[in-house]
Amino acid sequence: MANLKERIKVWKDYIKEHHNEYIKESLKGVDDEDIDDARKDLFDFIQNDVTNKFGYRTDDDHPHAVDQHTKEDQDAFGDLLYELIGSSNINKYSGIRKNIE
């Protein structure tokens, strides 16, 4: 099985290759009131795609899975998506709207 650092790299490469344009297009022109919903929809869509591709539980058959049973994997995947789904209106580190920080 791959360690968490290796799995994160695989997830990141996959998302960049398969979803980079979709992320850009999905957030283009979204107003401030709808940005949170757009990001949540993107997050859910990408998480479902990545877990369908690599699996839901890390084991020998799914070495790059996003393990749904560990907080460490969930936190790492969430952090990765905050990094990749950028928004000028949301702080990627806190998830808080910049205009209310």
C-alpha positions as CSV (number, residue, x, y, z in Angstrom):
1,M,0.0,0.0,0.0
2,A,1.1,3.5,-0.7
3,N,1.7,5.9,2.2
4,L,-0.4,9.1,2.6
5,K,2.1,11.3,0.9
6,E,2.3,9.1,-2.2
7,R,-1.5,8.9,-2.3
8,I,-1.9,12.6,-2.1
9,K,0.4,13.0,-5.1
10,V,-1.6,10.5,-7.1
11,W,-4.9,12.3,-6.2
12,K,-3.4,15.7,-7.0
13,D,-2.0,14.5,-10.4
14,Y,-5.3,12.9,-11.3
15,I,-7.4,15.9,-10.3
16,K,-5.1,18.3,-12.2
17,E,-5.2,16.1,-15.3
18,H,-9.0,15.4,-15.3
19,H,-10.6,18.3,-13.6
20,N,-8.5,21.4,-13.9
21,E,-10.5,23.0,-16.7
22,Y,-13.8,21.9,-15.1
23,I,-12.8,23.7,-11.9
24,K,-11.9,26.9,-13.7
25,E,-15.1,26.9,-15.8
26,S,-17.3,26.0,-12.8
27,L,-16.1,29.0,-10.8
28,K,-16.0,31.5,-13.6
29,G,-18.6,34.1,-13.3
30,V,-20.1,32.8,-10.0
31,D,-21.2,35.7,-7.8
32,D,-20.3,36.0,-4.1
33,E,-23.6,34.7,-3.0
34,D,-23.2,31.4,-4.9
35,I,-19.5,30.8,-4.5
36,D,-19.9,28.5,-1.4
37,D,-22.4,26.3,-3.2
38,A,-20.3,26.1,-6.3
39,R,-17.3,25.1,-4.3
40,K,-19.2,22.5,-2.4
41,D,-20.7,21.0,-5.6
42,L,-17.2,20.9,-7.1
43,F,-15.8,19.3,-3.9
44,D,-18.5,16.7,-3.9
45,F,-18.2,15.9,-7.6
46,I,-14.4,15.6,-7.5
47,Q,-14.4,13.6,-4.3
48,N,-16.9,11.1,-5.8
49,D,-14.8,10.8,-9.0
50,V,-11.5,10.3,-7.2
51,T,-13.0,7.7,-4.8
52,N,-14.7,5.9,-7.6
53,K,-11.4,5.8,-9.5
54,F,-9.1,4.8,-6.7
55,G,-11.5,3.2,-4.1
56,Y,-13.0,4.0,-0.7
57,R,-10.8,1.9,1.5
58,T,-7.0,1.5,1.3
59,D,-6.0,-2.1,0.7
60,D,-3.7,-4.1,-1.6
61,D,-6.2,-3.8,-4.5
62,H,-6.7,-0.1,-3.9
63,P,-3.3,1.3,-2.8
64,H,-4.3,4.9,-3.7
65,A,-7.8,5.0,-2.2
66,V,-9.2,7.9,-0.3
67,D,-9.9,5.9,2.8
68,Q,-13.4,7.0,4.0
69,H,-12.7,5.4,7.4
70,T,-9.8,7.6,8.4
71,K,-9.8,11.2,9.5
72,E,-6.2,11.6,8.2
73,D,-7.3,10.8,4.6
74,Q,-10.4,12.9,4.8
75,D,-8.5,15.9,6.1
76,A,-5.7,15.5,3.6
77,F,-8.1,15.2,0.7
78,G,-10.1,18.2,1.9
79,D,-6.9,20.3,2.2
80,L,-5.9,19.2,-1.3
81,L,-9.2,20.3,-2.7
82,Y,-9.0,23.7,-0.9
83,E,-5.7,24.1,-2.6
84,L,-6.9,23.2,-6.0
85,I,-10.3,24.8,-6.0
86,G,-9.1,28.3,-5.6
87,S,-11.4,31.3,-4.9
88,S,-10.4,34.9,-4.5
89,N,-13.3,35.2,-2.1
90,I,-12.4,32.3,0.3
91,N,-9.2,31.8,2.3
92,K,-8.0,28.3,1.3
93,Y,-6.4,27.8,4.7
94,S,-9.4,28.6,6.9
95,G,-12.3,28.2,4.4
96,I,-13.6,31.5,5.7
97,R,-14.8,34.3,3.4
98,K,-12.1,36.8,3.1
99,N,-14.5,39.7,3.5
100,I,-15.5,38.5,7.0
101,E,-12.0,37.5,8.3
